[in-house]
Amino acid sequence: MDRESLRRLRAQPGYLPFVSAATLARVSDEMFSVGVVLLVLDRTDSPGLAGLAVAAITLPSLISGPLLGAWLDLTGRRRHLMVVDQLLITAMLITLVLVVGHGPNWLIPLVVLMAGLTYPLSFGGFTSFIPVLVPDELLPPANALETTSFNGALVVGPALAGTLSGAFTPATPLLVEAALSLVALVLILRIPGLDRGGQRGEGRTLLGVAAAGIRQIVSVPELRGITAAAAVGLGGLGLMTVAFPLFAVEHLGGQRSDAGFMWAAFAVGSTVGALTLVRLQRRIAPERIVLAGYALFGTVMLSWPLAGSLPVLLALIAVAGLADGPALAAQFAVRQQVVPPSLYGQVFTTAAGLKVGSFALGAALAGPAATGLGSAETILVAAAAQLTAAVVGVALMRMPARALPQASPGGG
């Protein structure tokens, strides 16, 4: 990425607070999948309950994602919803510290579910703001930096959660997450011009916009292919929430908290791949980059169970991540190319909801899979999911496009 693009992006009003808020919110979110697993394992010694806690934060996204995106597009009141999101997450984290191990186990997923309602906003919600803040000619570098934000959070979040849990107590990561969410809230309040571009119009309703966005995803081959591929791939990665800490103990002779470094290694590789391969999007169709990325990622994942030490595993994970970074940035590019501006929030948030919802299903199965099949075997299943994602994406993209209904004069 050239320095001139970076300079121009920094000069865009509100862009720096936006990137900072998005990254801090994502660091908090990425700490959760490691922090809550370590806390639940420490206080209850139940892998199944640990996976269920991760599933509970992400599963509501399947339903809430389309509705949140539709609300953003209808009202343009982005700031209000993002503030509510950070407040819900903060309250959930503090409550978990108080109830895990001290209250009934059924209360844990119930508490997490409430914050899961707005969970897609830290992913698709923030990403949908980019076209509002950045001119079209700066979208490619902005997408690369957005991928860096995701992966930077994935580097810092799990590693920080693992380090804090090992150095202090398993409750410490959740308290730090709560503090980061409050800082992100303050930065959100400093982004100028965020609440604009609402498309309410005559005849446009919440359910109508949600349905229009879903039709857009289903009807356009590129969107259909990359969205389905991402959902399958994230389902596989969800298995790693429990497989990583168990693999560290069973096969590497390490600690459960080493899982944080495994997630961080993945993010480092993904970040390097995203930043060094920005020019790929100017020469290769982004949807092809997405599907090739999943195929390469899954292929390298097959080598992970062969690692005999933590450093070797971290290196293999980082190499696999090199394929993930360009694929993630290319997903943003596909949506920006084929989605009308009036549906940006809806499509981005729905896609994010499907992805994190699929991650939830993987996390829910992670405990039974890792204890029933074994942690190494679960990693192989996750690798197969990435390869399947590429095949599913290619198959759906080859299906003919479906005609979209013409918009009414009122914009419905």
C-alpha positions as CSV (number, residue, x, y, z in Angstrom):
1,M,0.0,0.0,0.0
2,D,1.4,3.4,-1.0
3,R,2.0,6.3,1.4
4,E,-0.1,8.7,-0.6
5,S,-3.2,6.5,-0.1
6,L,-2.5,6.3,3.6
7,R,-2.1,10.1,3.8
8,R,-5.4,10.7,2.0
9,L,-7.2,8.2,4.2
10,R,-6.0,9.9,7.3
11,A,-7.2,13.2,6.0
12,Q,-10.8,12.0,5.6
13,P,-13.0,13.5,8.3
14,G,-13.7,11.0,11.0
15,Y,-11.7,8.2,9.4
16,L,-9.1,7.9,12.2
17,P,-11.7,7.7,15.0
18,F,-13.6,5.2,12.9
19,V,-10.6,2.9,12.5
20,S,-9.7,3.2,16.1
21,A,-13.2,2.5,17.4
22,A,-13.7,-0.4,15.1
23,T,-10.4,-1.9,16.0
24,L,-10.8,-1.6,19.8
25,A,-14.4,-3.0,19.6
26,R,-13.0,-6.0,17.6
27,V,-10.1,-6.5,20.0
28,S,-12.7,-6.8,22.8
29,D,-14.8,-9.2,20.7
30,E,-11.8,-11.3,19.7
31,M,-10.7,-11.6,23.4
32,F,-14.0,-13.0,24.2
33,S,-13.8,-16.3,22.4
34,V,-10.5,-17.1,24.2
35,G,-11.3,-15.4,27.5
36,V,-14.7,-16.9,28.1
37,V,-13.5,-20.4,27.2
38,L,-10.6,-20.1,29.7
39,L,-12.9,-18.7,32.4
40,V,-15.6,-21.4,31.9
41,L,-13.0,-24.2,31.8
42,D,-11.3,-22.9,34.9
43,R,-14.4,-22.5,37.0
44,T,-16.6,-25.4,35.6
45,D,-14.1,-27.8,33.8
46,S,-16.8,-28.2,31.1
47,P,-15.6,-28.0,27.4
48,G,-19.2,-28.3,26.2
49,L,-20.3,-25.3,28.3
50,A,-17.3,-23.3,27.1
51,G,-18.2,-23.9,23.5
52,L,-21.8,-23.1,24.2
53,A,-20.8,-19.7,25.7
54,V,-19.0,-18.8,22.5
55,A,-22.0,-20.0,20.5
56,A,-24.4,-17.9,22.5
57,I,-22.6,-14.6,21.6
58,T,-22.7,-15.4,17.9
59,L,-25.8,-17.4,17.2
60,P,-28.4,-14.6,17.5
61,S,-26.6,-12.9,14.6
62,L,-28.4,-15.2,12.2
63,I,-31.6,-13.4,13.0
64,S,-30.5,-10.0,14.2
65,G,-28.0,-9.4,11.4
66,P,-30.5,-8.6,8.6
67,L,-32.7,-6.5,10.9
68,L,-29.8,-4.5,12.3
69,G,-28.6,-3.8,8.8
70,A,-32.0,-2.8,7.6
71,W,-32.4,-0.4,10.5
72,L,-29.0,1.2,9.6
73,D,-30.0,1.7,6.0
74,L,-33.5,3.1,6.8
75,T,-32.6,5.5,9.5
76,G,-28.9,6.4,9.0
77,R,-28.7,6.6,12.8
78,R,-25.5,4.5,13.0
79,R,-24.1,6.1,16.1
80,H,-27.0,5.3,18.3
81,L,-26.9,1.6,17.5
82,M,-23.2,1.3,17.9
83,V,-23.4,2.9,21.3
84,V,-26.1,0.5,22.4
85,D,-23.9,-2.4,21.1
86,Q,-20.9,-1.4,23.3
87,L,-23.0,-0.8,26.4
88,L,-24.6,-4.3,26.0
89,I,-21.2,-5.9,25.6
90,T,-19.8,-4.1,28.7
91,A,-22.7,-5.2,30.8
92,M,-22.5,-8.8,29.7
93,L,-18.8,-9.1,30.4
94,I,-19.1,-7.8,33.9
95,T,-22.1,-10.0,34.6
96,L,-20.2,-13.1,33.4
97,V,-17.4,-12.5,35.8
98,L,-19.9,-12.5,38.6
99,V,-22.0,-15.5,37.6
100,V,-19.6,-18.1,36.0
101,G,-18.9,-20.7,38.7
102,H,-21.0,-18.9,41.2
103,G,-24.5,-19.4,39.7
104,P,-26.3,-22.1,37.7
105,N,-24.6,-23.1,34.5
106,W,-27.8,-22.4,32.4
107,L,-27.5,-18.7,33.3
108,I,-24.2,-18.4,31.4
109,P,-25.5,-18.8,27.8
110,L,-28.6,-16.7,28.7
111,V,-26.5,-13.7,29.8
112,V,-24.4,-14.0,26.7
113,L,-27.3,-14.3,24.3
114,M,-28.5,-10.7,25.2
115,A,-25.3,-9.1,24.0
116,G,-25.3,-11.4,21.0
117,L,-28.2,-9.5,19.5
118,T,-26.0,-6.7,18.4
119,Y,-22.8,-8.7,17.8
120,P,-22.8,-8.3,14.0
121,L,-22.3,-4.6,14.3
122,S,-18.6,-4.9,15.3
123,F,-18.0,-6.7,12.0
124,G,-20.4,-5.9,9.2
125,G,-21.8,-2.8,10.9
126,F,-18.5,-1.0,11.0
127,T,-17.5,-2.2,7.6
128,S,-20.6,-0.8,6.0
129,F,-19.6,2.7,7.2
130,I,-16.5,2.8,4.9
131,P,-18.4,4.0,1.8
132,V,-20.0,6.8,3.9
133,L,-16.6,8.1,5.1
134,V,-14.3,7.3,2.2
135,P,-14.5,8.3,-1.6
136,D,-14.7,5.5,-4.2
137,E,-11.1,5.9,-5.3
138,L,-9.8,5.1,-1.8
139,L,-12.0,2.0,-1.2
140,P,-9.2,-0.6,-2.1
141,P,-6.7,0.7,0.4
142,A,-9.5,1.3,2.9
143,N,-10.6,-2.3,2.5
144,A,-7.0,-3.5,3.1
145,L,-6.8,-1.5,6.3
146,E,-10.2,-2.8,7.3
147,T,-8.8,-6.3,6.9
148,T,-5.9,-5.2,9.0
149,S,-8.3,-3.9,11.7
150,F,-9.9,-7.4,11.8
151,N,-6.6,-9.2,11.9
152,G,-4.9,-6.7,14.2
153,A,-7.8,-7.4,16.6
154,L,-7.3,-11.1,16.1
155,V,-3.6,-10.7,16.8
156,V,-4.0,-8.7,19.9
157,G,-7.3,-10.0,21.3
158,P,-6.6,-13.7,21.8
159,A,-2.9,-13.2,22.7
160,L,-3.9,-10.5,25.3
161,A,-6.7,-12.7,26.7
162,G,-4.3,-15.7,27.0
163,T,-1.6,-13.6,28.6
164,L,-3.8,-11.9,31.1
165,S,-5.5,-15.2,32.0
166,G,-2.1,-16.9,32.6
167,A,-0.5,-14.0,34.4
168,F,-3.5,-13.0,36.6
169,T,-6.8,-14.8,36.7
170,P,-9.2,-16.1,34.0
171,A,-11.6,-13.3,34.9
172,T,-9.1,-10.5,34.1
173,P,-9.5,-10.7,30.3
174,L,-13.2,-10.1,30.5
175,L,-12.7,-7.0,32.7
176,V,-10.2,-5.6,30.2
177,E,-12.6,-6.3,27.4
178,A,-15.2,-4.3,29.2
179,A,-12.8,-1.3,29.5
180,L,-11.9,-1.5,25.8
181,S,-15.6,-1.5,24.8
182,L,-16.1,1.7,26.8
183,V,-13.1,3.4,25.1
184,A,-14.5,2.3,21.7
185,L,-17.8,3.9,22.7
186,V,-16.1,7.3,23.4
187,L,-14.4,7.1,19.9
188,I,-17.7,6.4,18.2
189,L,-19.1,9.6,19.6
190,R,-16.2,11.5,17.9
191,I,-16.9,10.3,14.4
192,P,-18.5,13.2,12.5
193,G,-21.2,12.7,9.9
194,L,-21.9,9.1,10.9
195,D,-25.6,9.6,11.2
196,R,-26.5,10.4,7.6
197,G,-27.7,8.7,4.4
198,G,-30.9,7.2,5.8
199,Q,-33.1,5.9,3.0
200,R,-36.4,5.7,4.7
201,G,-38.6,6.9,1.8
202,E,-42.3,6.0,1.1
203,G,-43.0,2.3,1.3
204,R,-39.6,1.3,2.8
205,T,-40.1,-0.8,6.0
206,L,-37.7,-2.6,8.2
207,L,-38.7,-6.0,7.0
208,G,-38.9,-4.8,3.4
209,V,-35.3,-3.6,3.4
210,A,-34.2,-6.8,5.2
211,A,-35.9,-8.9,2.6
212,A,-34.4,-6.8,-0.2
213,G,-30.9,-7.3,1.1
214,I,-31.4,-11.0,1.4
215,R,-32.7,-11.1,-2.2
216,Q,-29.6,-9.2,-3.3
217,I,-27.3,-11.8,-1.7
218,V,-29.3,-14.8,-3.1
219,S,-29.8,-13.3,-6.6
220,V,-26.3,-12.0,-7.4
221,P,-23.9,-15.0,-8.2
222,E,-20.8,-13.3,-6.7
223,L,-22.6,-12.4,-3.5
224,R,-24.2,-15.8,-3.2
225,G,-21.0,-17.6,-3.7
226,I,-18.8,-15.6,-1.3
227,T,-21.4,-15.4,1.4
228,A,-22.0,-19.2,1.4
229,A,-18.3,-19.9,1.3
230,A,-17.7,-17.6,4.2
231,A,-20.4,-19.2,6.3
232,V,-19.0,-22.7,5.7
233,G,-15.5,-21.6,6.4
234,L,-16.4,-19.8,9.6
235,G,-18.3,-22.8,10.8
236,G,-15.1,-24.7,10.5
237,L,-13.1,-22.1,12.4
238,G,-15.7,-22.2,15.2
239,L,-14.4,-25.7,16.0
240,M,-11.0,-24.1,16.9
241,T,-12.4,-22.3,20.0
242,V,-12.1,-25.5,22.0
243,A,-9.8,-27.5,19.8
244,F,-6.9,-25.0,20.1
245,P,-6.7,-25.0,24.0
246,L,-7.1,-28.8,24.1
247,F,-4.6,-29.4,21.4
248,A,-2.0,-27.2,23.3
249,V,-2.3,-29.5,26.3
250,E,-2.8,-32.9,24.6
251,H,-0.2,-32.7,21.8
252,L,2.1,-29.8,22.6
253,G,2.6,-30.2,26.4
254,G,1.6,-26.6,26.8
255,Q,-1.1,-24.6,28.6
256,R,-4.7,-23.9,27.6
257,S,-3.8,-20.2,27.4
258,D,-1.5,-20.9,24.4
259,A,-4.7,-20.9,22.3
260,G,-4.5,-17.1,22.4
261,F,-1.1,-17.2,20.6
262,M,-2.5,-19.6,18.0
263,W,-5.2,-17.2,17.1
264,A,-2.7,-14.4,17.1
265,A,-0.4,-16.3,14.7
266,F,-3.4,-16.7,12.3
267,A,-4.1,-13.0,12.4
268,V,-0.5,-12.0,11.8
269,G,-0.3,-14.1,8.6
270,S,-3.7,-12.8,7.5
271,T,-2.6,-9.2,8.1
272,V,0.6,-9.6,6.1
273,G,-1.3,-11.2,3.3
274,A,-3.9,-8.4,3.1
275,L,-1.4,-5.6,3.1
276,T,1.1,-7.1,0.7
277,L,-1.4,-8.3,-1.9
278,V,-3.6,-5.2,-2.3
279,R,-2.8,-5.0,-6.0
280,L,-4.3,-8.4,-6.6
281,Q,-7.8,-6.8,-6.5
282,R,-6.8,-4.6,-9.5
283,R,-5.7,-7.6,-11.6
284,I,-8.0,-10.5,-10.5
285,A,-11.7,-10.6,-9.9
286,P,-12.2,-10.3,-6.1
287,E,-14.6,-13.3,-6.0
288,R,-11.9,-15.5,-7.4
289,I,-9.5,-14.3,-4.8
290,V,-12.0,-15.2,-2.1
291,L,-12.6,-18.8,-3.2
292,A,-8.9,-19.4,-4.0
293,G,-8.1,-18.1,-0.5
294,Y,-10.4,-20.7,1.2
295,A,-8.9,-23.5,-0.9
296,L,-5.3,-22.6,0.0
297,F,-6.2,-21.9,3.6
298,G,-7.8,-25.4,4.0
299,T,-4.9,-27.1,2.3
300,V,-2.3,-25.6,4.7
301,M,-4.5,-26.3,7.7
302,L,-4.2,-30.0,7.0
303,S,-0.6,-29.7,8.2
304,W,-1.4,-28.3,11.6
305,P,-1.9,-31.6,13.5
306,L,1.6,-32.7,12.4
307,A,3.2,-29.9,14.5
308,G,5.2,-31.3,17.4
309,S,5.8,-28.0,19.2
310,L,4.1,-24.7,19.7
311,P,6.6,-22.6,17.6
312,V,6.2,-25.0,14.6
313,L,2.4,-24.8,14.9
314,L,2.4,-21.0,15.1
315,A,4.5,-20.9,11.9
316,L,2.1,-23.2,10.1
317,I,-0.9,-21.2,11.3
318,A,0.7,-17.9,10.1
319,V,1.4,-19.4,6.7
320,A,-2.3,-20.5,6.4
321,G,-3.3,-17.0,7.4
322,L,-1.5,-15.5,4.4
323,A,-4.3,-16.9,2.2
324,D,-7.0,-15.6,4.5
325,G,-6.1,-11.9,4.4
326,P,-6.6,-11.2,0.7
327,A,-9.7,-13.3,0.7
328,L,-11.3,-11.2,3.5
329,A,-10.4,-7.9,1.8
330,A,-11.8,-9.2,-1.5
331,Q,-15.1,-10.0,0.2
332,F,-15.5,-6.3,1.0
333,A,-14.6,-5.4,-2.5
334,V,-17.3,-7.8,-4.0
335,R,-20.0,-6.3,-1.9
336,Q,-19.0,-2.7,-2.6
337,Q,-19.0,-3.5,-6.4
338,V,-22.4,-5.2,-6.7
339,V,-24.5,-3.8,-3.8
340,P,-26.4,-0.5,-4.3
341,P,-25.6,2.1,-1.6
342,S,-29.2,2.0,-0.2
343,L,-28.5,-1.6,0.9
344,Y,-24.9,-1.3,2.1
345,G,-25.7,-1.7,5.8
346,Q,-28.2,-4.4,5.3
347,V,-26.0,-6.6,3.1
348,F,-22.8,-6.1,5.1
349,T,-24.5,-6.8,8.4
350,T,-26.5,-9.7,7.1
351,A,-23.4,-11.3,5.6
352,A,-21.6,-10.7,8.9
353,G,-24.5,-12.2,10.8
354,L,-24.4,-15.4,8.7
355,K,-20.7,-15.7,9.2
356,V,-20.7,-15.2,12.9
357,G,-23.8,-17.4,13.2
358,S,-22.0,-20.2,11.4
359,F,-19.0,-19.6,13.7
360,A,-21.5,-20.1,16.6
361,L,-22.7,-23.4,15.2
362,G,-19.0,-24.5,14.9
363,A,-18.3,-23.4,18.5
364,A,-21.4,-25.2,19.8
365,L,-20.1,-28.4,18.3
366,A,-16.5,-27.7,19.3
367,G,-16.7,-29.3,22.8
368,P,-18.4,-32.6,21.7
369,A,-16.1,-32.8,18.6
370,A,-12.8,-32.1,20.5
371,T,-13.7,-34.5,23.3
372,G,-15.3,-37.2,21.1
373,L,-13.0,-37.2,18.0
374,G,-9.9,-35.6,19.6
375,S,-8.5,-32.1,19.2
376,A,-6.2,-33.1,16.2
377,E,-9.0,-34.8,14.4
378,T,-11.2,-31.7,15.0
379,I,-8.6,-29.5,13.3
380,L,-8.8,-31.8,10.2
381,V,-12.5,-31.4,10.2
382,A,-12.1,-27.7,10.3
383,A,-9.6,-27.9,7.4
384,A,-12.1,-29.9,5.4
385,A,-14.7,-27.2,6.0
386,Q,-12.4,-24.6,4.3
387,L,-12.0,-26.8,1.2
388,T,-15.7,-27.4,1.2
389,A,-16.3,-23.6,1.4
390,A,-14.3,-23.1,-1.9
391,V,-16.3,-25.9,-3.7
392,V,-19.6,-24.5,-2.5
393,G,-18.7,-21.0,-3.5
394,V,-17.7,-22.1,-7.0
395,A,-20.9,-24.1,-7.5
396,L,-23.2,-21.3,-6.4
397,M,-21.4,-18.7,-8.5
398,R,-21.9,-20.8,-11.6
399,M,-25.6,-20.9,-11.1
400,P,-27.4,-18.2,-13.2
401,A,-28.2,-14.9,-11.7
402,R,-31.8,-14.3,-10.6
403,A,-33.7,-11.3,-11.7
404,L,-34.1,-8.7,-9.0
405,P,-37.5,-6.9,-8.7
406,Q,-37.5,-3.3,-9.8
407,A,-37.5,-0.8,-7.0
408,S,-40.6,1.2,-6.6
409,P,-40.5,5.1,-6.9
410,G,-40.5,5.1,-3.1
411,G,-37.4,3.1,-2.9
412,G,-39.1,-0.2,-1.5
